Amino acid sequence: MTTPTGSFGSSSPAGLSSGTASTGGTAATGGTDKVEAFLGKGSKVVGTLTFTGPVELDGYVEGEVIAQDRLTIGESAVINARISGGEILVKGTVNGDITASKRLSLKRPARVIGNINCTNLSIEEGVIFEGKASMGAASKPGESKPVTSRPAGSDKVGAAA
């Protein structure tokens, strides 16, 4: 696996432009919607991508995507990866689990095959979603949520008569 790191210009073969991978950004603190990293259509990356500022993915990614801020998966994107982020907007194809610590929005023509975990979920009519949705307290991006076991029968709903 390779991990893209450092600055990538618009002429980068990986298609990353206008920003950096695995480095900090200022858009989150400045309150703007500026995208600091972009993976363009026709680009392919295999490995772990880590972003601290807003990012948009429109190419092919295989592996893992960790976004501390806003992550947009464009209509032409094909993401075969585990995804975690603060605020995630999906319009493309995702094959893998998604964890959003703030909000997850699935917009047409999104296709998501995998489980989702978030605190705030929006699914637009026409979206294809196959998997399980958990609306608990989502983990922060890059963290795994601990698995706890419950005694048998603790998942029953309703009051005893």
C-alpha positions in Angstrom: 0.0 0.0 0.0 1.1 3.5 -0.7 0.2 6.6 1.2 0.1 9.9 -0.7 1.8 12.6 1.5 2.9 16.1 1.0 1.7 18.7 -1.5 0.4 17.8 -4.9 0.0 20.3 -7.6 -2.6 20.4 -10.4 -0.2 18.5 -12.7 0.1 15.6 -10.2 -0.3 12.2 -11.8 -2.5 11.2 -8.9 -4.9 14.0 -9.8 -4.7 15.7 -6.4 -4.7 19.4 -6.7 -5.3 22.7 -4.8 -4.1 21.3 -1.5 -2.4 18.6 0.4 -2.8 15.1 1.6 -1.9 14.1 5.2 -1.3 17.8 6.1 -3.3 20.5 8.0 -5.6 23.1 6.5 -7.2 26.3 7.5 -10.5 26.2 5.8 -12.2 24.5 8.8 -11.2 27.3 11.2 -11.9 30.0 8.6 -15.5 28.9 8.1 -15.2 28.8 4.3 -16.3 26.0 2.0 -12.9 26.0 0.1 -11.8 22.5 -0.9 -8.2 22.0 0.1 -7.6 18.7 -1.7 -9.2 17.2 -4.8 -8.8 13.8 -6.5 -10.0 14.3 -10.0 -12.0 12.0 -12.3 -9.8 9.4 -14.0 -7.3 9.4 -11.0 -6.6 6.2 -9.1 -5.1 6.0 -5.6 -4.5 2.8 -3.6 -3.7 3.1 0.1 -4.6 5.3 3.1 -5.6 8.9 2.5 -5.7 11.2 5.5 -7.0 14.8 5.3 -7.5 17.5 7.9 -9.2 20.1 5.6 -12.2 19.9 3.2 -11.6 17.4 0.4 -13.5 16.2 -2.7 -12.9 12.8 -4.3 -14.1 12.2 -7.9 -11.7 9.4 -8.9 -11.0 5.9 -7.8 -9.8 5.1 -4.2 -9.0 1.7 -2.7 -8.0 1.3 0.9 -9.0 3.8 3.6 -10.1 7.5 3.7 -9.8 9.5 6.9 -11.1 13.1 6.7 -11.1 15.2 9.8 -13.3 17.9 8.2 -15.8 17.8 5.3 -15.5 15.0 2.7 -17.4 15.1 -0.6 -17.5 12.0 -2.7 -18.5 13.2 -6.2 -20.8 11.5 -8.7 -18.0 10.0 -10.8 -16.1 8.6 -7.7 -15.7 4.9 -7.0 -14.5 4.4 -3.5 -13.6 0.8 -2.4 -12.6 1.8 1.1 -13.4 2.2 4.7 -14.3 5.9 5.2 -14.4 8.0 8.3 -14.9 11.8 8.6 -16.6 14.6 10.3 -19.2 15.6 7.7 -19.6 13.3 4.7 -21.6 13.9 1.5 -21.8 10.9 -0.9 -23.0 11.3 -4.5 -20.9 8.5 -6.0 -20.3 4.8 -5.4 -18.9 3.5 -2.1 -18.2 -0.1 -1.3 -17.2 -0.1 2.3 -18.2 1.0 5.8 -18.7 4.8 6.5 -18.4 6.5 9.9 -19.4 10.1 10.2 -18.9 11.9 13.5 -21.1 14.8 12.6 -23.3 14.2 9.5 -23.7 11.8 6.6 -25.7 12.8 3.5 -26.4 10.4 0.7 -27.6 12.3 -2.4 -28.8 10.9 -5.7 -27.3 9.1 -7.6 -25.2 7.6 -4.7 -24.8 3.9 -4.3 -23.5 2.7 -0.9 -22.8 -1.0 -0.2 -21.6 -1.2 3.4 -22.6 -0.3 6.9 -22.9 3.2 8.1 -22.5 4.7 11.6 -23.3 8.4 12.2 -25.2 10.7 14.5 -27.1 12.6 11.8 -28.3 10.8 8.6 -30.0 12.0 5.4 -30.8 9.8 2.5 -32.3 11.3 -0.6 -34.9 9.5 -2.7 -33.3 7.4 -5.4 -30.2 6.5 -3.5 -29.2 2.9 -3.3 -28.1 1.8 0.2 -27.4 -1.8 1.1 -26.2 -2.4 4.6 -26.9 -1.6 8.2 -27.3 1.9 9.7 -26.3 2.8 13.2 -27.4 6.1 14.6 -25.4 6.1 17.8 -22.5 8.3 18.9 -20.1 7.9 16.0 -16.4 7.7 16.5 -14.1 10.6 15.6 -12.5 10.2 12.2 -9.6 7.7 12.4 -10.8 6.1 15.6 -12.4 2.7 15.8 -15.5 2.3 17.9 -15.1 -0.3 20.7 -17.4 -3.3 20.4 -19.3 -4.2 23.6 -21.2 -7.3 24.3 -24.6 -7.3 25.9 -26.3 -10.0 27.8 -28.7 -12.2 25.9 -32.2 -10.7 25.8 -31.0 -7.2 26.4 -32.1 -6.1 22.9 -35.8 -6.7 23.6 -38.0 -3.6 23.2 -41.1 -2.9 25.3 -42.2 -3.1 28.9 -42.9 -6.4 30.7 -46.5 -7.1 31.5 
